[in-house]
């Protein structure tokens, strides 16, 4: 008999194919972060509900005023960048710098303490601003000069900055001689400062304009001399000698317009009424 076809052929090998599915990432990584954010948000929410339920109306108003946006904003390149008026002048309707033709009056948001009352510095600067505006109300020329005044509530006290520009200068160029407008402005400032308590510090600033060759003066002596001239003017207007604490001249080392060292607005006098 003939043998069956393939009877003596060796058996075929058995091939087992393993398919391994690789995971795209570790289990449980992303959801934990999302869950933690959710729990944090819920904690903040329940804390808010607890505060609303456990505080009085006055306390809630104080908290709202504390966190509410005010004009106390950081304005780089503004006089008194962290002050109550945020670098704006008393009559400036827009952000500083401004044109002389602008008119109006800046709105003020008075910071309050946790109990809802005005902070002492805010109360003081509010009084001083109102007093100054009343002092110049009947004098049109002085009202225009208010555009040069910035009143700032700082951690040290209330600072009044008198800033030059292209159309106004406190001093004759390169000298310590006050202009007529500056003397009248300082008289109004003296009336504003006199009723308040605190020592007075005066700081002079200059721009970075170079001096002519051969001139022995420099911006250090000029800024200090202008601070002393300002002190003498305030003294003549009734500020007591004993109230002056310090005069300083910092030359062009604290520029108001940092990217324009020769800008006339870098020339300014700062009068600080300390706490």
C-alpha positions as CSV (number, residue, x, y, z in Angstrom):
1,X,0.0,0.0,0.0
2,X,1.2,3.4,-0.7
3,X,1.9,5.5,2.4
4,X,-0.3,8.6,3.0
5,X,1.1,11.8,1.7
6,X,3.1,13.6,4.3
7,X,3.0,10.7,6.7
8,X,6.7,10.9,7.6
9,X,7.0,14.7,7.5
10,X,8.0,16.4,10.8
11,X,5.2,18.3,12.7
12,X,5.0,22.0,12.1
13,X,6.2,24.2,15.0
14,X,3.6,26.0,17.0
15,X,4.1,29.8,17.1
16,X,2.6,31.7,20.0
17,X,2.4,35.5,19.4
18,X,2.2,37.7,22.5
19,X,0.7,41.2,22.1
20,X,1.7,43.6,24.8
21,X,-0.3,46.9,25.0
22,X,1.9,49.6,26.5
23,X,0.1,52.2,28.7
24,X,0.4,55.8,27.6
25,X,1.3,56.9,31.2
26,X,1.1,56.2,34.9
27,X,-2.4,55.5,36.3
28,X,-3.9,58.2,38.5
29,X,-1.5,61.2,37.8
30,X,-3.7,63.9,36.3
31,X,-6.9,63.3,38.2
32,X,-5.1,63.8,41.5
33,X,-3.9,67.3,40.6
34,X,-7.4,68.2,39.4
35,X,-9.0,66.8,42.6
36,X,-6.5,68.7,44.7
37,X,-7.5,72.0,42.9
38,X,-11.2,71.1,43.4
39,X,-10.7,70.5,47.1
40,X,-8.8,73.8,47.5
41,X,-11.5,75.7,45.7
42,X,-14.2,74.1,47.9
43,X,-12.2,75.0,51.1
44,X,-12.0,78.7,49.9
45,X,-15.7,78.6,49.1
46,X,-16.7,77.3,52.5
47,X,-14.3,79.7,54.2
48,X,-16.0,82.6,52.4
49,X,-19.5,81.3,53.5
50,X,-18.2,81.1,57.1
51,X,-16.9,84.7,56.9
52,X,-20.2,85.9,55.5
53,X,-22.1,84.2,58.3
54,X,-19.9,85.2,61.2
55,X,-19.2,88.9,60.5
56,X,-21.2,92.0,60.8
57,X,-22.2,94.3,58.0
58,X,-19.6,96.9,58.9
59,X,-16.9,94.2,59.0
60,X,-17.9,92.9,55.6
61,X,-17.8,96.4,54.2
62,X,-14.3,96.8,55.7
63,X,-13.1,93.6,54.1
64,X,-14.7,94.6,50.8
65,X,-13.0,98.0,50.9
66,X,-9.7,96.4,51.8
67,X,-9.7,94.1,48.7
68,X,-11.4,96.5,46.3
69,X,-9.3,98.1,43.6
70,X,-8.5,101.7,44.4
71,X,-6.4,104.4,42.9
72,X,-3.5,103.1,45.0
73,X,-1.8,101.3,42.1
74,X,1.7,100.9,41.0
75,X,2.4,103.3,38.2
76,X,5.9,103.2,37.1
77,X,7.4,106.5,36.1
78,X,4.9,108.4,38.1
79,X,5.5,110.7,41.0
80,X,4.7,108.8,44.1
81,X,4.1,105.5,42.3
82,X,2.6,103.8,45.3
83,X,0.6,106.7,46.8
84,X,-3.1,107.4,47.3
85,X,-3.4,109.4,44.1
86,X,-1.2,106.9,42.2
87,X,1.0,109.6,40.8
88,X,-1.8,111.8,39.5
89,X,-2.0,115.5,40.2
90,X,-4.8,117.0,42.2
91,X,-6.5,118.3,39.0
92,X,-5.4,115.6,36.5
93,X,-8.4,113.7,35.0
94,X,-6.2,111.2,33.2
95,X,-3.0,109.3,33.9
96,X,0.2,111.4,34.4
97,X,1.8,112.8,32.3
98,X,-0.8,115.1,30.9
99,X,-1.2,118.2,28.8
100,X,-1.6,121.6,30.4
101,X,-4.9,122.0,28.6
102,X,-6.6,119.2,30.5
103,X,-9.0,120.1,33.3
104,X,-11.0,118.2,35.9
105,X,-10.4,116.6,39.2
106,X,-9.2,113.1,40.1
107,X,-11.6,110.9,42.0
108,X,-10.3,109.4,45.1
109,X,-11.1,106.0,46.7
110,X,-10.3,106.3,50.4
111,X,-8.7,103.1,51.8
112,X,-10.4,101.8,54.9
113,X,-9.2,99.7,57.8
114,X,-10.8,96.3,58.8
115,X,-13.5,98.0,60.8
116,X,-14.7,100.0,57.8
117,X,-13.2,103.3,58.9
118,X,-10.7,105.5,57.0
119,X,-7.1,104.7,57.6
120,X,-5.3,107.6,59.4
121,X,-3.0,108.3,56.4
122,X,-6.0,108.4,54.1
123,X,-7.9,110.8,56.4
124,X,-4.9,113.1,56.7
125,X,-4.3,113.3,53.0
126,X,-8.0,113.9,52.3
127,X,-7.9,116.8,54.7
128,X,-4.7,118.2,53.1
129,X,-6.1,117.9,49.6
130,X,-9.3,119.7,50.5
131,X,-7.5,122.4,52.3
132,X,-5.1,123.0,49.4
133,X,-8.0,123.1,46.8
134,X,-9.9,125.6,49.0
135,X,-6.7,127.7,49.3
136,X,-6.3,128.0,45.5
137,X,-10.0,128.0,44.5
138,X,-10.2,131.7,43.9
139,X,-6.9,132.1,42.1
140,X,-7.0,130.9,38.5
141,X,-3.3,131.0,38.1
142,X,-2.7,128.8,41.2
143,X,-5.5,126.4,40.1
144,X,-3.4,125.8,36.9
145,X,-0.3,125.3,39.0
146,X,-2.1,122.4,40.8
147,X,-1.3,120.3,37.8
148,X,2.3,120.3,39.1
149,X,1.3,118.9,42.5
150,X,1.1,115.2,43.4
151,X,0.0,114.3,46.9
152,X,1.0,110.8,48.0
153,X,0.2,108.7,51.1
154,X,3.3,106.7,51.9
155,X,4.3,104.4,54.7
156,X,6.4,107.3,56.1
157,X,3.7,109.9,55.8
158,X,2.2,112.3,53.3
159,X,4.5,113.3,50.5
160,X,3.9,116.3,48.3
161,X,5.8,116.3,45.0
162,X,6.2,119.5,43.0
163,X,7.1,118.5,39.5
164,X,8.5,120.6,36.7
165,X,7.5,120.2,33.0
166,X,8.2,121.9,29.7
167,X,5.9,124.8,30.7
168,X,6.7,125.2,34.4
169,X,9.9,125.3,36.5
170,X,10.3,125.7,40.2
171,X,13.7,127.3,39.8
172,X,15.5,129.4,37.3
173,X,17.5,127.0,35.1
174,X,20.7,125.9,36.7
175,X,20.2,128.0,39.9
176,X,18.6,127.8,43.3
177,X,16.4,130.9,42.7
178,X,12.7,130.2,43.0
179,X,10.4,131.4,40.3
180,X,7.4,133.7,41.2
181,X,5.0,130.8,40.5
182,X,7.0,128.5,42.7
183,X,6.9,131.0,45.6
184,X,3.2,131.3,45.3
185,X,2.8,127.6,45.1
186,X,4.9,127.0,48.2
187,X,2.8,129.6,50.1
188,X,-0.3,127.4,49.4
189,X,1.6,124.3,50.4
190,X,2.7,125.9,53.7
191,X,-0.9,126.7,54.5
192,X,-1.8,123.1,53.8
193,X,1.0,121.6,55.9
194,X,0.9,124.0,58.9
195,X,-2.2,122.7,60.6
196,X,-1.0,119.1,60.5
197,X,1.4,117.4,62.9
198,X,4.7,115.8,62.0
199,X,8.2,116.7,60.9
200,X,9.0,118.0,57.5
201,X,11.7,116.5,55.2
202,X,12.6,118.1,51.9
203,X,14.3,116.3,49.0
204,X,15.6,117.9,45.8
205,X,15.8,116.1,42.5
206,X,17.4,117.2,39.2
207,X,17.4,115.9,35.6
208,X,20.5,114.6,34.0
209,X,21.3,117.5,31.7
210,X,25.1,117.9,31.6
211,X,26.7,121.1,32.9
212,X,28.8,123.4,30.7
213,X,32.5,122.7,30.6
214,X,34.3,124.8,33.2
215,X,31.3,125.2,35.6
216,X,32.2,124.0,39.0
217,X,28.6,123.3,40.2
218,X,27.0,119.9,39.9
219,X,23.7,118.3,40.3
220,X,24.4,117.2,43.8
221,X,25.0,120.7,45.1
222,X,22.2,122.0,42.9
223,X,19.6,119.5,44.3
224,X,20.7,120.2,47.9
225,X,20.7,123.9,47.4
226,X,17.2,123.8,45.9
227,X,16.0,121.8,48.9
228,X,17.4,124.4,51.2
229,X,15.8,127.2,49.2
230,X,12.4,125.4,49.5
231,X,12.9,125.1,53.2
232,X,13.6,128.8,53.5
233,X,10.4,129.6,51.5
234,X,8.3,127.4,53.8
235,X,9.9,129.0,56.8
236,X,9.0,132.4,55.6
237,X,5.4,131.2,55.0
238,X,5.0,130.2,58.6
239,X,6.3,126.6,59.0
240,X,8.1,126.6,62.4
241,X,11.9,126.1,62.3
242,X,11.7,123.1,64.7
243,X,9.5,121.2,62.4
244,X,12.1,120.7,59.7
245,X,13.8,117.3,60.2
246,X,16.1,116.9,57.1
247,X,16.9,118.3,53.7
248,X,18.4,116.1,51.0
249,X,19.8,116.5,47.6
250,X,19.8,113.3,45.4
251,X,20.8,114.9,42.1
252,X,19.6,112.7,39.2
253,X,19.8,109.3,41.0
254,X,16.1,108.9,41.5
255,X,14.7,109.7,38.1
256,X,10.9,110.0,37.6
257,X,11.1,109.3,33.8
258,X,13.8,106.6,33.9
259,X,14.1,106.1,30.1
260,X,14.5,109.9,29.6
261,X,17.1,111.2,32.1
262,X,17.0,114.7,30.6
263,X,13.2,115.0,30.7
264,X,12.2,118.2,32.7
265,X,9.8,116.2,34.8
266,X,12.7,114.6,36.5
267,X,13.2,118.0,38.2
268,X,11.1,118.0,41.3
269,X,10.9,118.9,45.0
270,X,9.5,116.3,47.5
271,X,8.1,117.6,50.8
272,X,7.4,114.8,53.2
273,X,5.2,115.3,56.2
274,X,6.3,112.3,58.4
275,X,3.8,110.4,60.6
